[in-house]
């Protein structure tokens, strides 16, 4: 019998979890196995409610007959300026995308800043300006926020927290639980650009042509997808932990099998080469402007065409499908025709990536 920890204020009790580690590791923030252990053993049992139980990119709430999506995220990327963007633009786009993955139209965002003493104000101005530009591009307003300053050496220049809310139209129901056998899996373009960009900025890697972060607001692309099909079952942006972690989360939650084809997954040749040199698996590398779509096979072709017609989906592709075999697992057909299990990332490939 396990011991119990009593939450006096709520009158609830929950099992005391068993931990593999007694301290937080960088890998606990990587979006892989340890991240999920942290959530499932510490956060979810104590905050347990039906909205959290959905394990979605945001909570879908109904207030006085109005359906809302609500999400929050914190950004600690290093370096704070990188090819294709910066921490401020990333924060706005990330929260816009989390709301969009619920099938909602993002409307309002909050911005919370934790600044380190000594951080230069010109850099802060550039970051805030980029947030305004990103918000304008996505059609959202930054309407509230907070600023805190910590002692020199007690932070890392700047951390940003954003939260957002949006509205869902009637009839839209996007959730991992809606996966069904035969669903086709689509992605809107090349993977791993963001993670490789951050790593190259840290390590001083150079490429023959510019490799940039793919950070972008996906709400307009999602709107276009939803306009052509009412058979969209799941949307997910594969950020921390990459495509592999996102697919594993969905397979586990929906208790379905997922089969993907390595040859079908779009990837820049230079990014692929960088991953080979660095010993990184691109399936586990973060993206910031990509979404995965699970759609009924009857509508897959027209949804794919709609995605390709959008500037953020020109390189869209079908990369797999939902299958009855191996429930809870992701299996990939490799470039040489063999099959391998694509498991949840166990460690941390790239810390401080978003």
Helices and strands as residue ranges (DSSP letters): E 4-7, E 12-15, G 26-29, H 33-38, I 39-43, H 44-47, H 50-53, E 59-63, E 66-75, E 81-82, E 85-86, H 87-100, E 105-116, H 121-138, E 141-150, E 158-167, G 176-178, E 184-187, H 193-203, H 219-228, E 232-236, H 242-254, E 257-261, G 262-264, H 269-278, G 282-284, E 292-295, G 297-299, H 300-308, E 317-323, E 330-333, E 339-341
